[in-house]
Amino acid sequence: MPGADFIATMRAALEALIRFYRSGEDADRVAYDIAWLADKDSIVDTINGFIEVYLDARGIKGAWESLVYIVNAEKTKGIEQLAATAAWFEERMPWDPQWKRKDVKGVTARAIDVIVECGDSGPVTPIGINLPNDQNIREVHGSKSVSLANITEAYDKSLPTSYRREFSWSEEEVARAEQWGALAAEVTTAIHEVLGHGSGRVADHLNGQPQLAIKEHYSALEESRADLVALYFVGEPKIAECGMLPAEHQAEIVQAEYEAYARNALVQLRRIREGSQIEEDHMRNRQAIVHWLMAHTKAIEVRKRDGKTYYCMVDAKAFHDGVGQMLAEV
């Protein structure tokens, strides 16, 4: 169990949250975000508030969500090493140097096992979270990133082979997904949260709030940026050095992830009615990336067989290079 110091830090964060709920004042919300970030060592933690705007077409209204979770100490080791090397990755981001952070603030990164989720987090759950959303706080105080380890595992174990086969072009693709899909998703989610959302800087004149300028497109673009960072670096040897994946199988894992990402642009459409506009920002960003790669690279082919359409990743290097080019633009 955490010692008295940890309990005092957690108590301070929860008391700050109560003050914000009672007052609704933005200053109290800022105070809570800072107090929550100060609690870096508790074994048990919570995410609680009106947070994400993904389901609001205007990108303004935050949906309420709540999680209580425990830290998965074993899986956290690799993520902590990833967070510790954030400055190394920041220097190698493929975007203009003016957007690179000069002083990379710490990211508190953990793999967690969820105990309970409510509101916007349940019963349909995220697989990774990086908070706070306030860019000013992130650049000064850092951020917390969590990878929902038991959720990722549950997702993978719930998928029958027939589900993967339905959207995969070949049995080899199915086999790669069966063997490496869960690990590939876990690693890219960690990179997405720790390095993706935790990197870069905002133009000074935006005062840490780019969403006010980009409006309803901000969340989809920010999720695109984080996904692109993950796809760009998942094959980097440094990822294996951090203990995130076995170096001898890294190329296979990268191929499995790239294939899965291309497939998902079709797979996720099962979640919306035909003819509907895609509004959820994670879905919008994944469609944008896959269709951009189709339009600008030779990485993904659209194939048809027996009246069915398949998105096939055919060139991993072209996929990686295209991701880097798109990331620089985004």
C-alpha positions in Angstrom: 0.0 0.0 0.0 1.2 3.6 -0.6 2.8 5.4 2.3 1.5 8.5 4.0 3.2 10.8 1.5 1.3 9.2 -1.4 -2.0 9.3 0.5 -1.5 13.0 1.3 -0.8 13.8 -2.4 -3.8 11.8 -3.6 -6.0 13.4 -0.9 -4.9 16.9 -2.1 -5.9 16.0 -5.7 -9.3 14.7 -4.7 -10.0 17.7 -2.5 -9.1 20.0 -5.4 -11.5 18.0 -7.6 -14.3 18.5 -5.1 -13.6 22.3 -5.0 -13.9 22.4 -8.8 -17.1 20.4 -8.9 -18.6 22.8 -6.3 -17.5 26.0 -7.9 -17.2 25.2 -11.6 -14.5 27.9 -11.8 -11.8 27.4 -14.4 -9.1 28.4 -11.8 -10.2 25.5 -9.7 -10.1 23.2 -12.7 -6.5 24.3 -13.3 -5.6 23.7 -9.6 -7.0 20.2 -9.8 -5.1 19.4 -13.0 -1.9 20.5 -11.3 -2.6 18.6 -8.0 -3.5 15.5 -10.0 -0.2 15.6 -11.9 1.7 16.0 -8.6 0.4 12.5 -7.6 3.0 10.5 -9.5 3.4 7.4 -7.2 0.1 6.2 -5.9 -0.7 2.6 -6.7 -4.4 3.4 -7.0 -5.5 6.5 -9.1 -8.5 8.0 -10.7 -9.5 10.0 -13.8 -12.6 12.0 -13.1 -14.2 15.0 -14.8 -15.9 16.6 -17.9 -13.0 15.9 -20.1 -13.1 14.7 -23.8 -15.0 16.6 -26.6 -14.8 13.8 -29.2 -18.5 13.3 -29.5 -19.4 17.0 -29.8 -19.3 18.1 -33.4 -18.3 21.6 -32.2 -15.4 20.2 -30.2 -16.5 22.2 -27.1 -18.7 20.2 -24.7 -16.7 17.8 -22.5 -18.3 14.5 -21.7 -18.1 13.3 -18.1 -16.0 10.2 -17.5 -14.6 8.4 -14.5 -12.1 5.6 -14.0 -10.5 4.0 -11.0 -7.5 1.8 -11.7 -4.4 0.1 -10.2 -0.9 0.3 -11.6 0.3 -2.8 -13.4 3.9 -2.7 -12.1 5.3 -5.2 -14.6 4.0 -3.6 -17.7 4.8 -0.2 -16.5 8.6 -0.8 -16.6 8.8 -0.5 -20.4 6.4 2.5 -20.6 8.5 4.3 -17.9 11.6 3.8 -20.0 9.8 5.2 -23.0 8.8 8.3 -21.0 12.3 8.7 -19.7 13.6 8.9 -23.3 11.0 11.5 -24.5 13.6 14.1 -25.2 15.5 11.7 -27.5 12.3 11.2 -29.5 11.4 14.9 -29.5 14.7 15.7 -31.2 13.9 13.2 -34.0 10.3 14.3 -34.7 9.9 14.9 -38.4 8.4 18.3 -38.1 9.9 21.8 -38.3 12.3 22.5 -35.4 10.2 25.6 -34.3 7.5 23.1 -33.1 9.9 21.0 -31.0 10.0 21.4 -27.3 13.4 22.7 -26.0 12.7 21.6 -22.4 10.7 18.4 -22.4 8.7 18.1 -19.3 8.2 14.7 -17.6 5.5 12.4 -18.6 4.2 10.1 -15.8 3.5 7.0 -17.8 1.9 3.8 -16.5 0.3 0.6 -17.6 -2.9 0.2 -15.6 -5.5 -2.4 -14.9 -9.0 -0.8 -14.8 -11.2 -1.6 -11.8 -14.3 0.4 -12.8 -15.3 2.8 -15.5 -18.4 5.1 -15.7 -19.8 7.8 -17.9 -18.1 8.4 -21.2 -15.5 5.7 -20.3 -17.9 2.8 -19.9 -19.2 0.5 -21.1 -17.3 1.4 -24.3 -13.8 2.1 -23.1 -10.7 3.8 -24.3 -7.4 1.9 -24.5 -5.1 4.8 -23.6 -5.5 8.2 -22.0 -3.2 11.2 -21.8 -4.2 14.2 -19.6 -4.6 17.0 -18.9 -5.8 18.5 -22.2 -4.8 22.0 -21.1 -1.6 22.7 -23.2 -0.3 25.4 -20.9 -0.3 22.9 -18.0 1.2 20.2 -20.1 4.1 22.4 -21.2 4.8 23.6 -17.6 3.9 20.7 -15.4 4.0 17.7 -17.8 1.3 15.1 -18.2 0.1 11.7 -17.1 -0.3 8.9 -19.6 -2.0 5.6 -19.0 -2.2 2.5 -21.2 -5.2 0.4 -20.2 -3.4 -3.0 -20.2 -6.3 -5.3 -19.2 -8.6 -3.6 -21.6 -6.3 -4.1 -24.6 -5.9 -7.7 -23.6 -9.6 -8.2 -23.3 -10.2 -6.7 -26.7 -7.7 -9.0 -28.3 -9.0 -12.2 -26.6 -12.6 -11.3 -27.5 -11.9 -11.4 -31.3 -12.4 -14.7 -33.0 -10.1 -15.7 -35.8 -13.0 -15.5 -38.2 -13.3 -11.8 -37.5 -9.7 -11.1 -38.5 -10.1 -13.4 -41.5 -13.1 -11.5 -42.8 -11.1 -8.3 -43.3 -7.6 -9.8 -44.1 -6.4 -10.5 -47.6 -4.3 -13.5 -46.8 -3.8 -16.3 -44.2 -0.4 -14.9 -43.5 -1.9 -11.5 -42.5 -4.4 -13.4 -40.2 -1.5 -15.3 -38.6 0.5 -12.1 -38.0 -2.6 -10.5 -36.4 -3.1 -13.5 -34.2 0.5 -13.7 -33.1 1.4 -10.0 -32.7 -1.8 -7.9 -32.9 -2.2 -7.5 -29.1 1.4 -6.5 -28.5 1.5 -4.2 -31.5 -1.6 -2.4 -30.3 -0.3 -2.1 -26.8 3.0 -0.6 -28.0 1.5 1.8 -30.4 -1.0 2.9 -27.8 1.8 3.6 -25.4 3.7 5.6 -28.0 0.6 7.5 -29.0 -0.1 8.6 -25.4 3.4 9.1 -24.1 5.2 10.6 -27.1 2.3 11.6 -29.4 0.2 13.7 -27.1 3.2 14.5 -24.9 5.3 16.1 -27.7 5.5 19.3 -29.6 4.8 22.9 -28.6 2.1 25.4 -29.5 2.6 28.7 -31.2 3.0 31.5 -28.6 0.2 33.6 -29.9 -2.3 30.8 -29.3 -1.7 31.0 -25.5 -1.7 27.2 -25.2 -5.2 26.8 -26.6 -4.9 25.8 -30.3 -8.5 24.4 -30.2 -9.8 28.0 -30.1 -8.2 28.6 -33.5 -8.8 25.2 -35.1 -12.2 24.8 -33.6 -14.1 21.6 -34.4 -11.2 20.1 -36.3 -8.7 20.3 -33.4 -9.4 17.0 -31.7 -9.3 15.0 -34.9 -6.0 16.6 -35.9 -4.5 16.1 -32.5 -5.5 12.4 -32.5 -4.0 12.2 -36.0 -0.7 13.7 -34.7 -0.5 11.2 -31.9 -1.3 8.2 -34.1 1.2 9.3 -36.7 3.9 9.6 -34.0 3.2 6.0 -32.9 3.2 4.7 -36.5 6.4 6.6 -37.3 8.4 5.3 -34.3 7.0 1.8 -33.7 9.8 0.4 -35.8 12.6 2.5 -34.2 15.2 0.3 -32.5 15.0 2.6 -29.5 11.5 1.2 -28.8 13.0 -2.3 -28.4 15.8 -1.0 -26.3 13.1 0.4 -23.9 11.8 -3.1 -23.5 8.5 -2.4 -25.2 8.9 -5.3 -27.7 11.4 -8.1 -28.7 14.0 -6.7 -31.1 14.2 -9.9 -33.1 10.5 -9.7 -34.0 10.2 -5.9 -34.4 9.8 -6.0 -38.2 7.0 -8.5 -38.0 5.3 -6.5 -35.2 5.5 -3.3 -37.3 4.0 -5.1 -40.3 1.2 -6.5 -38.2 0.4 -3.0 -36.9 0.5 -1.4 -40.3 -1.8 -4.1 -41.7 -4.2 -3.7 -38.8 -4.2 0.1 -39.1 -5.1 -0.1 -42.8 -7.8 -2.8 -42.1 -9.3 -0.7 -39.4 -10.4 2.1 -41.8 -12.9 -0.5 -43.1 -13.5 -2.4 -39.8 -14.5 0.7 -37.8 -17.3 1.6 -40.3 -19.4 -1.2 -38.7 -19.9 1.3 -35.9 -21.9 3.8 -37.9 -25.0 3.8 -40.1 -24.4 3.8 -43.9 -24.6 7.3 -45.2 -23.8 8.9 -41.8 -21.2 11.5 -41.3 -18.3 10.3 -39.2 -18.2 12.6 -36.1 -16.1 10.8 -33.5 -12.6 12.3 -33.7 -10.6 9.0 -33.4 -12.5 7.5 -36.3 -12.1 10.7 -38.3 -8.3 10.7 -37.7 -7.9 7.1 -38.7 -9.9 7.6 -41.9 -7.8 10.7 -42.7 -4.5 8.8 -42.3 -5.4 5.7 -44.3 -6.9 7.7 -47.1 -4.0 10.2 -47.2 -1.6 7.2 -47.5 -3.7 5.8 -50.3 -3.6 9.1 -52.1 0.0 10.0 -51.7 1.9 6.7 -51.4 2.0 3.1 -52.7 1.7 1.7 -49.1 -1.9 0.6 -49.3 -3.8 -1.1 -52.1 -7.6 -1.4 -52.4 -8.4 -4.9 -53.5 -11.6 -6.7 -54.3 -12.4 -10.4 -54.1 -15.8 -12.2 -54.2 -17.6 -8.8 -54.0 -15.8 -7.7 -50.9 -13.3 -4.8 -50.5 -10.0 -5.1 -48.7 -7.5 -2.5 -47.6 -4.1 -4.2 -48.0 -0.8 -2.8 -46.6 1.7 -3.8 -49.2 4.8 -1.7 -48.5 5.9 -1.1 -44.9 8.7 1.4 -45.9 6.3 3.5 -48.0 3.9 3.4 -45.1 6.5 4.6 -42.6 7.9 7.3 -45.0 4.4 8.5 -45.8 3.5 8.7 -42.1 6.5 10.9 -41.5 5.6 13.2 -44.4 2.0 13.5 -43.2 3.1 14.0 -39.6 5.3 16.9 -40.6 2.3 18.6 -42.3 -0.1 17.9 -39.5 
